[in-house]
Amino acid sequence: MKKLLSIVVLLTLIFGGVSNSSIIELNRCVPGQNNFPEFKKADWKSLNYNKRNVILYKFHAQPKKDQHGQWKLVDERSSGELAGNEKYIKELVNDGYKKLTFLEKHLYSINTNNAIVTHVYTYSDEYWKYKQEYISRFKRLEPNRLKNEYTKAMYRSFYLTKKTRVEKYNIVDFFDNKIIAEKKGQSDIYPDGKQSILIDLEKLTVTSNLKKNLFDDFQMFFKVCTTDEDSGGSSGGSSGTAFFVSNKGHLLTNNHVVDGCEVSKITYKDKDYNTRLLATDKTLDLALLKAEIKPKSFINFSKDDAKKLNKIYVAGYPLGKGLSDDLKISSGIVSSLKGFEDNSNELQIDAPINPGNSGGPIINENGSLVAIAVSGLAKDKTEGINFGIKSSAAQNFLKSNNLNPKISMYSGIQENDKLLEILEEGTVYTYCN
């Protein structure tokens, strides 16, 4: 879901003496080095977090010793080495390497009230089990491990690492859409030598280094993050909502729901189906999918434009399937015929839109589509300000991609049971790995 409330405006609260608070999260950070061309110009979507959040490992049949006299038990390939290279990964898996997800959570949370940045880094359960197996094997090989200083240091770094690491930073400067924050608990004797982070709010990147080196051309510890909140379901990838617009399996959703996905999937009648991405419009934030399904019904477009105070219903999967796998429906009214920053392709509603609702249908009382759920303002700063892409804009998008949506000629008010049937039969959960 797009974070429409300006990050820069919120950060001015820190230094402007305003007591209002907000939490801004840069999450699913992709680690790398900023001297690599792909990191210098790439955004988060093009780096594709899910492809990079993996490691492969293979325990040696017989342990070996390295130049330090330390046992080497395993050959591990990091996400940086793999870099989303599916062919290379497949070759390693065929050679007996095991593949696992590395991180469960990796985010930077910026609190504009107390000027604190919290870095949260959580290993996945499967990676944690792998570490425990390593430790168990290591103990059997090194019964006197604490007598060797090198071995002692290695053992501590591996064994004493917690499943979740939390680091706190004090924000000390904010300029040109950038934040500098120093790690808490450090001595003030050498201020330029403090461990610090540089957060670029425009590029959504985080650099970790000594304070005096934060602006060096080469950065070893560099990350590209996102503020996208649409991450639900069990797949570990992004998720949202889609709905049928034809009886041949065509579906509409938001572009930001499918952006970065190799294959988007839907759940229909308790079965999962792959879809093909036929077209996108990044400006409108729309995507057209096609599944090899002949749905029982699909959602028709309204023949009339929406008006203020029109009653509407929103269907979707807020928080993915983490809340439940049941379709959720909320109601409200049309509040405005313009979206954020006077966007005439959107309208504003007061019905809730949460992460996971993105791409869901917004219908009127006669069961016809008037908009597609797209975004909402940050809930800690606003209440009931949410947006949908007008069905008229979606019609033009479909026609330009050789699909003529069906227009409803019905102008009466449907009973609740009929409205429920329209939404239940036409709306699906969509996700990607």
N, C-alpha and C positions, 0 to 999 in steps of 0.2 A: 504494500500500500504506500502511495506517495505521501511523504511528510510535508504537507503544504504550509505548515506554520514555519516561518523563516527561522532557521537556526541562528543566523547572524543577529536578528532582532532579539532573540532570547538571550544570547550571550551578552548583550549590552546590559542586561539586568545585573550581571555580576558587578560591573564597575559603575553602574548608574545609581546605586543606592536604593533600588526598588526592591521591596520585600517579597514580591511574587516569586514563586519557585517553579522550576520545570526540570524534567529529566530528559536529556537527549542521549540516545544510544547509537553508537556506531558498532554494528555487530557483524558476525560472520566474517571476521577479518582474514584476508588471504595474505600469509607471510611471503616475503621475497626480498630481493635486493633491488634498490632503485637504479642501479647501473644497468640492469637488464632492459633492453628496449621494450619488451612486452609490459614491464611495470611502469616505465616512464610515462607512457601515453595511454595505457589501458585503463578502462573503468572496471568496476567490480563485476559487472555482468559478463564482460568479455573474458575475465579471468576465470569465471565459473568456480565458485567456492566448492561445490560438491565434488568436482573432479579432483581438486587439490587436497581435500581433507582426507587423504588416505595415506597409509604406509604399507609396505610389503616386507615380510620378514621370513627368514628360514634359519632354523637352528642347525648348526653344524653337526654332522654325524659324530665327529670327534673334536672336542674343544682345542683351540690353538692359542699360542701366546704371541702377543705383539712385541714391538721393540722395547716396551717398558716392562716386559715380563708379566703383563696382565693377560688373563685368560680372555679370549674372544670366543663367545658362545654362539653368536648369531650374526647373520648378515642382514642388515636392515636398510631398506631403500626409503628415503624420506619423500615427502610431498614435493620438495624442491627438485629432487632428482627425477621424479616421475612426471611432474608438470603436466598432468592430464594426458600423457601419451598413452592412449588406449592400446596401441599395438605393442608397445614395450611392456605394459602391465600384463597383457595377455601372455606374452612370452614368459614372463617371470612366473605367473600363476601355473603355466604348463610345466615349468621347471620345479614346481613344488613349493613356491612361495605362497604364504598366506596373506590375504588382503584384509585390512580392517580400517574402519573409520577412526581417525586420530582424535579429533576434538568433538566434544558434545556442545561446548559453548566457548566463544571467544569474542568478548565485547569490551568496549570502553563506554562507561556511563558517566555523562557530564551533568553534575548537579549545579544549576545556576543559582541556587539559594546559598549554599555554603562554599561554593568555588572549589569543589573537590571532584577529581576525576577518579573513578574506580575502574581498575582493570581486572576483569574476571576471565579466568582461563581454566576450563574444566575438561579433563580427559574423558573419552568415551569409556563405557563399561568394558567393551571388548579390548581396548588398549590397556586398561588397568589390569585385566586378567593376564594379558601377555606380559606385563611388567612383573606381576607376582610370580609367573612361571620362570622368568629370567632370574629373579631374586632367589628362588628356590634352588635352581641349578647352580647359581653362583655360590651360594652358601656351602653346597656339597663340595665344590672345587676349592674353595678358599677358607678352610677352617681357621686359619691364622691371618685372615685378611687385614685385621686392624694393626698388625705389626709392620705392614708396608704402607708408607705414607701416601704413595700414589694410589694404591688399591683402596686405602681408607677414604681418600677424597672422592674417588669414583663411586664407591659404595654409598657414601652419604648422599651424593648428588642423585643417585638412582633410587635408593631405598627410602630416603627421607622426604622425597617429593610427595606432596599431597595431591589427591585426586582433583581438588579445586584449589587454585591459587588466587588470592585476592591481594591486589596492590593498590595503595592509595597515593594520589598525587595532589599537591596543592597548586591551583592555578595562580601563576605569578604575572602573566602578561597576556594581553589579547590585542592583536593588531592585524589589519589586512586579512581578515577572515582566518586568522591563525591563533592557536592557543599554545602557550608554553606552560608546562606544569612540571613541578619538581617532586620527586619521590619523597614521601613523608619520612621523618625520623633521621634525616641526614645532618651532618655537622655544617655550620655556617662558615667554617674557616676558609674553605675554598668554594665559593658560590658558583664559579664557572665550571667546577669539576663535579657538580652534583649530577646524579643520574636523573635524567629528565626525558620528557616526551614532547614532541611537536605535533599538534593535531591541525591539519589543514581542513577547514570546514567546507571549502569549495570543492576540493578534490576528494574529500573523505579518506585521507591517508593519515597514518600515524607513524612517526619516526621515533625510535628509542636510541638514546646516546647520552654521552656527557653533554651538559648544557652548552659548553663552548664548541662542540662539534655538531650540533643539531642541523646546521645549514651547510655542512660539507657536501660536496658533489656526490661522493660515494657514501652510501648508508647500507650497512649489513643488516640491521634490524629495522625493516621497513614493511608496512602493511597497507593494503587497500581494503576498505570496509564498505558497508552499505548502511543506510537507515531504513531499508525495506523491512517491514514488519510481517509480511506474509510468509510465515513459515510454520505450517501446521501439519498434522497427520503423522503417520508412522514412517514415511518414506525418508525423512531426513532432508527433503528438498523443499521447494516452494509449493504452496497449494492455494486454491481459491475456489471459485464457483464458475460454472458455465451453464448455458441453457440451449436447447435445441431451437433452431429457426427454420427447419425443414424436416420433411419426413424421410429424407435421404441421409440423415446423420450429420448435417451441418450444425455447428455450434458457435456461439459468440462468447467471448470472455475478454478480459483486459490483456493488453500487450504485456504489462508488467508481471502478470501471473505466469506467462509462458516464456518470457525473455530469459535466455540462458539455459533453457531446457533442451536436452537432446531429443527426448520424446515426451510429449505431454500425454497423460493418461486420464481417463475418467472412470468413475464408478457408477454403473447404471444397472438397476435391478440386482444389486449385490454382486455384480461381476465387474472386473476391471477390463478396460479396453484401451488399446493404443489409439492415438489420433495422429492425423497428418496436419501440419501447419500449412494452411493454404495462403494466408495473407495477413499482414499486420499494418497498423497505422500508429506509429509512435506518437504523433501529435494528438490524435484523438484518444490514444491508449486503448485500442481495440485490436482483437485478433480473431481470425476466422479459422476454426478447426473442422476436421472431417473425421468421423468415426464410421467404421463399417457396421452400422446399426440402422435399423428401421424403427425409430421410436414410435411408441403408441400414439403420442401426440407431441405437438410443438407449440411454441408461444407466438401468437399473432401480434403484429404491430398495430398500435392505435391509429385510427384514421384522423384523429384530432390531436392538435398540440395540447400539452398539459397547461393548466392554468393555476394560478395561486389558489391555495386552499383546497385544491383537489385532493381527495383522500388517496393514499397509495399504500402498497404492500411490497416489502422487500424480502426476498428469499435468498438463503445462502448458508454457508458453513463457517460461521465465525470461529476463529481459533482452530480451523481445520477439523479433524476428527478427535482432537484432544479433549473437547468438551463432550461430544457424543457424535455418533454417525447419523443422527436424525437431522433432516432438513429443518432449519430454523426460519421462522417467519416473524417479521415485525411490521408495524404499521405506523403511519404518520400522515403528514400533509406536505404538499409542495410549498416551500417557504419563499422561493425566489426563482425567477426564470433565467437567472444568470449564475454562473459558477464562480470559482475563485478568480480574483483579479478580472472580473467582468467577462469571463469566458462565456460566449453566447452559445457554445456547443454543449454546455452543461446546465443543469438546474440544481437548486439546493433543496434538500428535504430535512425534516427534523427526525425521521426514523433512524435508529442506530445503524451505523455501518462500522464494523470492526474488522481487524485483520482476518482474512479468510472469506469475507463477504465480497471481495473484489471480483467483478465479472458477473455477479448475480443479477437476475431480472428485477426490475421495479415496475409493477403493473398497477393499473387503475381499477376502479370498482367494477368495470365490465370485463376485467380479465385480460386487457390488452397491454402490450408493452409501451411504457412511456419513457423509460430510461434504463441505463445499465449502471449498477453500483460501481463506483470507482475509488472514492477516497473520503476522508473526513479530517477535520482539524484535530490537533492533539487534544485528547480528552481532559488533560489536566489544566488546559487553558480555556476550553470552550465547552459548551453543552449544546447538543442538537444541531450542529452545523456540519452537514454531510452533503456529498455531491454525487450526481449521476450524469452519465453522458446521455444526452437527449436521443430518443429513438429516431428522430428525423436525421440526425448526424449518422447514426448507425445504418439507417436505410441507404444513405448515399454511399457509405463504405461498402455495403453488401452489393449494391448495384454496380459499383466500379469494379467489383471482383466477380461479375457475371452471375450474381445470385439475386433474384427478385423476391424479397420477403413478402409473405402473405399479409395483407391488410385486413383487419377485422372491420366488418360492417355493423357489428352489434353495438348498440348505443345504450342499452339498458343496464341495470345494476344486477350483478350476479349474486346469488346466495353464497354464503361463506363456504359451504361444502363444495360448490363448483369452483370457487377461487382456489381452494386448497387442492383440488384435483388438478387444475391447470398448472400450479406451481410444483406439485409433487411429481407429476408425470414429465414435466418439461425441464426441470432443473437437476443438475448433476454436480458431484464433487470432482474437481480436477486437480491433478498434482503431477509432479515429476521428481525423479530421483536425482 
